[in-house]
């Protein structure tokens, strides 16, 4: 397992070890899974592969770091995550031709065959429309477990230049924008794709250059969302176990219940009909960061919470 999950995996292993060494006998089975493939949607090599081989359960805890405002937050939901790539073509020329391009546009804003057309300028016009859609999502895309505004359309990768040259001396003839899109777990991804594609088409129809040279949209990656209701018996059990495990420590108090902000393998458990929640040591701000680390105290409390959960969920003989 990659960095952010290793501390939780160790904590789960120590929880199982503690149960064994104290002679605790559970009425049900306790299965530990350490898998690969979560980061790049290769769940068929990891969690889904394990489930497909019959290693199922009545409940699951994923161990991605869930430290949000407070450590060891209980997280019973993840958003859907969709990656979108928009490719836009332009008509390249020397950079000095930008003034002529602007003058032509001002003289005839409906001209569809300009001397030069910046692919980046055209892509930014699309981006402006997607920013407006993102603002609408604050009200139109919601989920009871998520705060308003948590579903976003984020431009995270920009690549553009003249064909065959990455030089400021040329007006760019191509550009690609890549977005990370977070959407409500209960919403079908086809609805999200349709809304975004329709927005892009509407922008292109009103734009002289894009109307004749429509952008290409690809969807290279999709991670479905998943959720377990906060009042589900598993979620209540984990919350109580986390509170009990933290007694007398700096983490004392009721557990926060929040959604995980990105994708986790919780999705594949809930898709298989297995209720799942996230509880893992480590701060989310440290995931993928330089000098990634986790406090030992959090790992110890997490191990206690896992052990208590196993006893309460499975029952002790």
Sine and cosine of phi, psi and omega as CSV:
sin_phi,cos_phi,sin_psi,cos_psi,sin_omega,cos_omega
0.00,0.00,0.61,-0.80,-0.03,-1.00
-0.95,0.32,0.09,-1.00,-0.16,-0.99
-0.70,0.71,-0.87,0.49,-0.14,-0.99
-0.85,0.53,-0.42,0.91,-0.06,-1.00
-0.99,-0.12,-0.16,0.99,-0.12,-0.99
-0.91,0.41,-0.63,0.78,-0.02,-1.00
-0.90,0.44,-0.64,0.77,0.04,-1.00
-0.92,0.38,-0.61,0.80,0.03,-1.00
-0.90,0.44,-0.66,0.75,0.06,-1.00
-0.90,0.44,-0.68,0.74,0.00,-1.00
-0.89,0.46,-0.64,0.76,0.03,-1.00
-0.91,0.41,-0.62,0.78,0.02,-1.00
-0.90,0.44,-0.65,0.76,0.02,-1.00
-0.94,0.33,-0.51,0.86,0.09,-1.00
-0.89,0.45,-0.71,0.71,0.03,-1.00
-0.90,0.44,-0.63,0.77,0.02,-1.00
-0.90,0.44,-0.67,0.74,0.01,-1.00
-0.89,0.46,-0.67,0.74,0.03,-1.00
-0.88,0.48,-0.65,0.76,-0.01,-1.00
-0.93,0.38,-0.73,0.68,-0.10,-0.99
-0.95,0.31,-0.38,0.92,0.06,-1.00
-1.00,-0.01,0.03,1.00,0.03,-1.00
0.96,0.27,0.33,0.94,0.01,-1.00
-0.96,0.26,0.83,-0.56,0.02,-1.00
-0.95,-0.32,0.86,-0.52,-0.01,-1.00
-1.00,0.04,0.49,-0.87,0.05,-1.00
-0.99,0.17,-0.28,0.96,0.03,-1.00
-0.85,-0.53,0.02,-1.00,0.00,-1.00
-1.00,0.03,0.60,-0.80,0.10,-1.00
-0.91,-0.41,0.90,-0.44,-0.06,-1.00
-0.92,-0.39,0.79,-0.61,0.10,-1.00
-0.97,-0.24,0.75,-0.66,0.01,-1.00
-0.83,-0.55,0.82,-0.57,0.15,-0.99
-0.90,-0.44,0.94,-0.35,-0.19,-0.98
-0.82,-0.58,0.23,-0.97,0.07,-1.00
-0.95,-0.32,0.06,-1.00,0.23,-0.97
1.00,-0.06,-0.11,0.99,-0.09,-1.00
-0.92,0.38,-0.61,0.79,-0.19,-0.98
-0.93,0.36,-0.57,0.82,-0.10,-0.99
-0.90,-0.43,0.49,0.87,0.04,-1.00
0.89,0.46,0.46,0.89,0.02,-1.00
-0.99,-0.14,0.70,0.71,-0.04,-1.00
-0.88,0.47,-0.37,0.93,0.03,-1.00
-0.92,0.40,-0.27,0.96,0.09,-1.00
-0.99,-0.11,-0.16,0.99,-0.11,-0.99
-0.81,-0.58,-0.95,-0.32,-0.13,-0.99
-0.85,0.52,-0.73,0.69,-0.01,-1.00
-0.90,0.43,-0.58,0.82,0.04,-1.00
-0.89,0.45,-0.65,0.76,0.02,-1.00
-0.92,0.40,-0.71,0.71,0.00,-1.00
-0.89,0.45,-0.65,0.76,-0.02,-1.00
-0.90,0.44,-0.38,0.92,0.01,-1.00
-1.00,-0.02,0.18,0.98,0.14,-0.99
0.99,-0.10,0.03,1.00,0.00,-1.00
-1.00,0.04,0.97,0.23,-0.02,-1.00
-0.96,-0.28,0.05,-1.00,-0.06,-1.00
-0.39,-0.92,0.10,-1.00,0.05,-1.00
-1.00,-0.04,-0.07,1.00,0.03,-1.00
-0.11,-0.99,0.41,-0.91,-0.03,-1.00
-0.59,-0.80,0.51,-0.86,0.10,-0.99
-0.84,-0.54,0.85,-0.52,0.11,-0.99
-1.00,-0.05,0.47,-0.88,-0.21,-0.98
-0.91,-0.42,0.31,0.95,0.15,-0.99
-0.81,0.58,0.55,-0.84,-0.02,-1.00
-0.87,0.50,0.79,-0.61,-0.06,-1.00
-0.90,-0.43,0.35,0.94,0.07,-1.00
-0.96,0.29,0.96,-0.29,0.02,-1.00
-0.96,-0.28,-0.93,-0.38,0.11,-0.99
-0.91,0.42,-0.56,0.83,0.06,-1.00
-0.76,-0.65,0.45,-0.90,0.02,-1.00
-0.91,0.42,0.41,-0.91,0.11,-0.99
0.81,0.59,0.76,0.65,0.12,-0.99
-0.96,0.27,0.61,-0.79,0.07,-1.00
-1.00,0.07,0.82,-0.58,-0.11,-0.99
-0.81,-0.58,0.98,-0.20,-0.09,-1.00
-0.99,-0.10,0.22,0.98,-0.03,-1.00
-0.49,-0.87,0.47,-0.88,0.12,-0.99
-0.72,-0.69,0.54,-0.84,0.06,-1.00
-0.97,0.24,0.29,-0.96,0.23,-0.97
-0.96,0.27,0.59,-0.81,0.00,-1.00
-0.82,-0.58,0.84,-0.55,-0.05,-1.00
-0.81,-0.59,0.74,-0.67,0.07,-1.00
-0.98,-0.22,0.77,-0.64,0.00,-1.00
-0.84,-0.55,0.65,-0.76,0.07,-1.00
-0.86,-0.52,0.82,-0.58,0.05,-1.00
-0.92,-0.40,0.85,-0.52,0.02,-1.00
-0.95,-0.31,0.78,-0.63,-0.04,-1.00
-0.81,-0.58,0.70,-0.72,0.06,-1.00
-0.97,-0.24,0.46,-0.89,0.05,-1.00
-0.75,-0.66,-0.35,-0.94,0.09,-1.00
-0.74,-0.68,0.95,-0.32,-0.15,-0.99
-0.98,0.22,0.44,-0.90,0.07,-1.00
-0.26,-0.97,0.00,-1.00,0.05,-1.00
-0.90,0.44,0.54,-0.84,-0.06,-1.00
-0.86,0.51,-0.46,0.89,-0.02,-1.00
-0.93,0.37,-0.25,0.97,0.00,-1.00
-0.98,0.19,-0.04,1.00,-0.02,-1.00
-0.88,0.47,-0.60,0.80,0.00,-1.00
-0.90,0.44,-0.62,0.79,0.03,-1.00
-0.93,0.36,-0.62,0.79,0.03,-1.00
-0.87,0.50,-0.70,0.71,-0.01,-1.00
-0.92,0.38,-0.65,0.76,0.00,-1.00
-0.90,0.44,-0.65,0.76,0.02,-1.00
-0.90,0.44,-0.65,0.76,-0.02,-1.00
-0.92,0.39,-0.61,0.79,0.01,-1.00
-0.94,0.35,-0.57,0.82,-0.01,-1.00
-0.96,0.27,-0.58,0.82,-0.02,-1.00
-0.53,-0.85,1.00,-0.03,-0.08,-1.00
-0.93,0.36,-0.18,0.98,0.00,-1.00
-0.98,-0.19,0.11,0.99,-0.02,-1.00
-0.91,0.42,0.82,-0.57,-0.05,-1.00
-0.99,-0.16,-0.11,0.99,-0.05,-1.00
-0.76,-0.65,0.92,0.39,-0.04,-1.00
-0.96,0.28,0.25,-0.97,0.05,-1.00
-0.90,0.44,-0.63,0.77,-0.01,-1.00
-0.57,-0.82,0.52,-0.86,0.03,-1.00
-0.60,-0.80,0.83,-0.55,0.01,-1.00
-0.98,0.19,0.86,-0.51,0.04,-1.00
-0.90,0.43,-0.58,0.82,0.00,-1.00
-0.93,0.36,-0.68,0.73,0.06,-1.00
-0.84,0.54,-0.69,0.72,-0.01,-1.00
-0.90,0.43,-0.67,0.75,0.01,-1.00
-0.91,0.42,-0.58,0.81,0.02,-1.00
-0.92,0.39,-0.51,0.86,0.08,-1.00
-0.91,0.42,-0.61,0.79,0.10,-1.00
-0.91,0.42,-0.69,0.73,-0.02,-1.00
-0.87,0.49,-0.63,0.77,0.03,-1.00
-0.85,0.53,-0.66,0.75,0.03,-1.00
-0.91,0.40,-0.60,0.80,0.02,-1.00
-0.95,0.32,-0.51,0.86,0.10,-1.00
-0.90,0.44,-0.64,0.77,0.04,-1.00
-0.91,0.42,-0.65,0.76,0.04,-1.00
-0.89,0.45,-0.66,0.75,0.03,-1.00
-0.86,0.52,-0.65,0.76,0.03,-1.00
-0.90,0.44,-0.61,0.80,0.03,-1.00
-0.91,0.41,-0.53,0.85,-0.03,-1.00
-0.89,0.46,-0.37,0.93,0.04,-1.00
-0.81,0.58,-0.59,0.81,0.01,-1.00
-0.97,-0.23,-0.52,0.86,-0.13,-0.99
-1.00,0.01,-0.37,0.93,0.00,-1.00
-0.86,-0.51,0.98,-0.18,-0.07,-1.00
-0.70,-0.72,0.25,-0.97,0.06,-1.00
-0.44,-0.90,0.66,-0.75,-0.07,-1.00
-0.85,0.53,-0.46,0.89,-0.03,-1.00
-1.00,0.08,-0.20,0.98,-0.08,-1.00
-0.93,-0.36,0.52,-0.85,0.10,-1.00
-0.96,0.29,0.47,-0.88,0.08,-1.00
-0.87,0.49,0.65,-0.76,0.00,-1.00
1.00,0.02,0.03,1.00,-0.03,-1.00
-0.99,0.15,-0.21,0.98,0.03,-1.00
-0.98,-0.18,0.86,-0.51,-0.24,-0.97
-0.70,-0.72,0.29,-0.96,0.07,-1.00
-0.83,-0.56,1.00,-0.04,-0.19,-0.98
-0.97,-0.22,0.84,-0.54,0.10,-0.99
-0.99,0.17,0.91,-0.42,-0.12,-0.99
-0.86,-0.51,-0.29,0.96,0.03,-1.00
-0.70,-0.71,0.78,-0.62,0.05,-1.00
-0.80,-0.59,0.78,-0.63,0.04,-1.00
-0.65,-0.76,0.81,-0.59,0.00,-1.00
-0.23,-0.97,0.56,-0.83,0.01,-1.00
-0.09,-1.00,0.03,-1.00,0.16,-0.99
-0.94,0.33,0.44,-0.90,0.03,-1.00
-0.88,0.47,0.84,-0.54,0.07,-1.00
0.99,0.15,0.07,1.00,-0.02,-1.00
-0.46,-0.89,0.73,-0.68,0.11,-0.99
-0.93,-0.36,0.99,0.12,-0.15,-0.99
-0.56,-0.83,0.70,-0.71,-0.03,-1.00
-0.93,0.36,-0.10,1.00,0.04,-1.00
-0.97,0.24,-0.09,1.00,-0.06,-1.00
-0.84,-0.55,0.62,-0.78,0.20,-0.98
-0.96,0.27,0.75,-0.67,-0.14,-0.99
-0.92,0.40,0.73,-0.69,0.03,-1.00
-0.99,-0.15,-0.06,1.00,0.03,-1.00
-0.45,-0.89,0.48,-0.88,0.14,-0.99
-0.41,-0.91,0.48,-0.87,0.04,-1.00
-0.76,-0.65,0.78,-0.63,0.10,-0.99
-0.93,-0.36,0.72,-0.69,0.05,-1.00
-0.87,-0.49,0.74,-0.67,-0.10,-1.00
-0.88,-0.47,0.59,-0.81,0.24,-0.97
-0.97,-0.24,0.87,-0.50,-0.10,-0.99
-0.91,-0.41,0.82,-0.57,0.03,-1.00
-0.94,-0.35,0.79,-0.61,-0.09,-1.00
-0.69,-0.72,0.29,-0.96,-0.07,-1.00
-0.87,0.49,0.66,-0.75,-0.07,-1.00
-0.89,0.45,-0.44,0.90,-0.03,-1.00
-1.00,0.07,-0.08,1.00,-0.03,-1.00
-1.00,0.01,0.71,-0.71,0.03,-1.00
-0.94,0.35,0.70,-0.71,-0.06,-1.00
-0.88,0.47,-0.47,0.88,0.02,-1.00
-0.90,0.44,-0.54,0.84,0.05,-1.00
-0.91,0.41,-0.65,0.76,0.01,-1.00
-0.92,0.39,-0.73,0.68,0.02,-1.00
-0.86,0.52,-0.69,0.72,-0.04,-1.00
-0.90,0.44,-0.68,0.73,-0.02,-1.00
-0.90,0.44,-0.68,0.73,-0.01,-1.00
-0.93,0.35,-0.70,0.71,0.01,-1.00
-0.88,0.47,-0.62,0.78,0.03,-1.00
-0.91,0.42,-0.63,0.77,0.03,-1.00
-0.89,0.46,-0.70,0.71,0.00,-1.00
-0.91,0.42,-0.67,0.74,0.02,-1.00
-0.88,0.47,-0.65,0.76,0.01,-1.00
-0.89,0.45,-0.63,0.77,0.04,-1.00
-0.91,0.42,-0.70,0.71,-0.04,-1.00
-0.90,0.44,-0.62,0.78,-0.02,-1.00
-0.90,0.44,-0.49,0.87,-0.04,-1.00
-1.00,-0.02,-0.05,1.00,-0.07,-1.00
-0.95,-0.33,0.84,-0.55,-0.08,-1.00
-0.83,0.56,-0.69,0.72,-0.04,-1.00
-0.96,0.28,-0.73,0.68,-0.06,-1.00
-0.94,0.34,-0.43,0.90,0.04,-1.00
-0.90,0.43,-0.60,0.80,0.01,-1.00
-1.00,0.01,-0.45,0.89,-0.02,-1.00
-0.82,-0.57,0.95,0.30,-0.12,-0.99
-0.90,0.44,0.57,-0.82,0.04,-1.00
-0.94,0.35,0.41,-0.91,0.06,-1.00
-0.96,-0.27,0.74,-0.67,0.01,-1.00
-0.93,-0.38,0.76,-0.65,0.11,-0.99
-0.83,-0.56,0.43,-0.90,0.01,-1.00
-0.83,-0.55,0.99,0.15,-0.15,-0.99
-0.96,0.29,-0.30,0.95,-0.03,-1.00
-0.47,-0.88,0.61,-0.80,0.06,-1.00
-0.60,-0.80,0.77,-0.64,0.08,-1.00
-0.85,-0.52,0.96,-0.28,-0.05,-1.00
-0.88,0.48,0.42,-0.91,0.10,-0.99
-0.99,0.13,0.17,-0.99,0.05,-1.00
-0.45,-0.89,0.44,-0.90,0.01,-1.00
-0.42,-0.91,0.55,-0.84,0.18,-0.98
-0.83,-0.55,0.75,-0.66,-0.08,-1.00
-0.86,0.51,0.61,-0.79,-0.04,-1.00
-0.90,0.44,-0.34,0.94,0.03,-1.00
-0.99,-0.12,0.10,0.99,0.06,-1.00
-0.90,0.44,0.58,-0.81,0.00,-1.00
-0.79,0.61,-0.60,0.80,0.02,-1.00
-0.91,0.42,-0.71,0.71,-0.01,-1.00
-0.90,0.44,-0.67,0.74,0.03,-1.00
-0.89,0.45,-0.64,0.77,0.00,-1.00
-0.90,0.43,-0.71,0.71,0.00,-1.00
-0.91,0.40,-0.65,0.76,0.03,-1.00
-0.87,0.49,-0.72,0.70,-0.01,-1.00
-0.91,0.41,-0.63,0.78,0.00,-1.00
-0.92,0.40,-0.65,0.76,0.03,-1.00
-0.90,0.44,-0.66,0.75,0.01,-1.00
-0.92,0.40,-0.67,0.74,0.01,-1.00
-0.91,0.41,-0.66,0.75,-0.03,-1.00
-0.91,0.42,-0.46,0.89,-0.09,-1.00
-1.00,0.00,-0.05,1.00,-0.01,-1.00
-0.82,0.57,0.74,-0.67,0.02,-1.00
0.98,0.19,0.11,0.99,0.02,-1.00
-0.90,-0.43,0.04,-1.00,0.02,-1.00
-0.94,0.34,-0.15,0.99,0.00,-1.00
-0.98,-0.18,0.21,0.98,-0.05,-1.00
-0.83,0.55,0.63,-0.78,0.06,-1.00
0.78,-0.62,0.22,-0.98,0.03,-1.00
-0.87,0.49,0.55,-0.84,0.00,-1.00
-0.97,0.25,0.68,-0.73,0.18,-0.98
-0.93,0.37,0.53,-0.85,0.09,-1.00
-0.84,-0.54,0.93,-0.37,-0.05,-1.00
-0.65,-0.76,0.35,-0.94,0.11,-0.99
-0.98,0.22,0.49,-0.87,0.15,-0.99
-0.95,0.32,0.66,-0.75,-0.12,-0.99
-0.98,0.22,-0.22,0.98,-0.04,-1.00
-0.67,-0.74,-0.29,-0.96,-0.08,-1.00
-0.99,0.13,0.59,-0.81,0.15,-0.99
-0.60,-0.80,0.11,-0.99,0.02,-1.00
-0.96,0.27,-0.04,1.00,0.15,-0.99
-0.78,0.62,-0.60,0.80,-0.01,-1.00
-0.79,0.61,-0.72,0.69,-0.13,-0.99
-0.97,0.25,-0.46,0.89,0.11,-0.99
-0.93,0.36,-0.77,0.64,-0.04,-1.00
-0.91,0.42,-0.56,0.83,0.05,-1.00
-0.90,0.44,-0.47,0.88,0.03,-1.00
-1.00,0.02,0.12,0.99,0.01,-1.00
0.99,0.11,0.27,0.96,-0.02,-1.00
-0.97,-0.26,0.89,-0.45,0.05,-1.00
-0.88,0.48,0.63,-0.78,-0.05,-1.00
-0.53,-0.85,0.53,-0.85,0.11,-0.99
-0.70,-0.72,0.34,-0.94,0.07,-1.00
-0.98,-0.21,0.70,-0.71,0.14,-0.99
-0.43,-0.90,0.93,-0.36,-0.05,-1.00
-0.52,-0.85,0.57,-0.82,0.05,-1.00
-0.94,0.33,0.52,-0.85,0.03,-1.00
0.91,-0.42,0.52,-0.86,0.03,-1.00
-1.00,0.04,0.69,-0.72,0.01,-1.00
-0.88,0.48,-0.51,0.86,0.00,-1.00
-0.92,0.40,-0.33,0.94,0.00,-1.00
-1.00,0.04,-0.28,0.96,-0.04,-1.00
-0.88,0.47,0.78,-0.62,0.01,-1.00
0.93,0.36,0.13,0.99,-0.04,-1.00
-1.00,0.07,0.28,-0.96,0.13,-0.99
-0.91,0.42,0.66,-0.75,-0.02,-1.00
0.86,0.50,0.69,0.72,0.02,-1.00
-0.84,0.55,0.73,-0.68,-0.07,-1.00
-0.40,-0.91,0.16,-0.99,0.00,-1.00
-0.58,-0.81,0.66,-0.75,0.01,-1.00
-0.94,0.35,0.70,-0.71,0.01,-1.00
-0.86,0.50,-0.64,0.77,-0.01,-1.00
-0.85,0.52,-0.61,0.79,0.02,-1.00
-0.92,0.39,-0.63,0.78,0.02,-1.00
-0.90,0.43,-0.64,0.77,0.00,-1.00
-0.91,0.41,-0.73,0.69,0.01,-1.00
-0.90,0.43,-0.60,0.80,0.04,-1.00
-0.89,0.46,-0.68,0.73,0.01,-1.00
-0.87,0.49,-0.67,0.75,0.04,-1.00
-0.88,0.47,-0.70,0.71,-0.02,-1.00
-0.89,0.45,-0.64,0.76,0.03,-1.00
-0.90,0.44,-0.67,0.75,-0.02,-1.00
-0.91,0.41,-0.70,0.72,0.01,-1.00
-0.90,0.43,-0.66,0.75,0.03,-1.00
-0.86,0.51,-0.70,0.71,0.00,-1.00
-0.86,0.51,-0.67,0.74,-0.02,-1.00
-0.92,0.40,-0.71,0.71,-0.07,-1.00
-0.96,0.28,-0.57,0.82,-0.05,-1.00
-0.98,0.20,-0.69,0.72,-0.05,-1.00
-1.00,0.05,-0.47,0.88,-0.14,-0.99
1.00,0.08,0.51,-0.86,0.00,-1.00
-0.95,-0.32,0.68,-0.73,-0.03,-1.00
-0.96,0.27,0.00,0.00,0.00,0.00
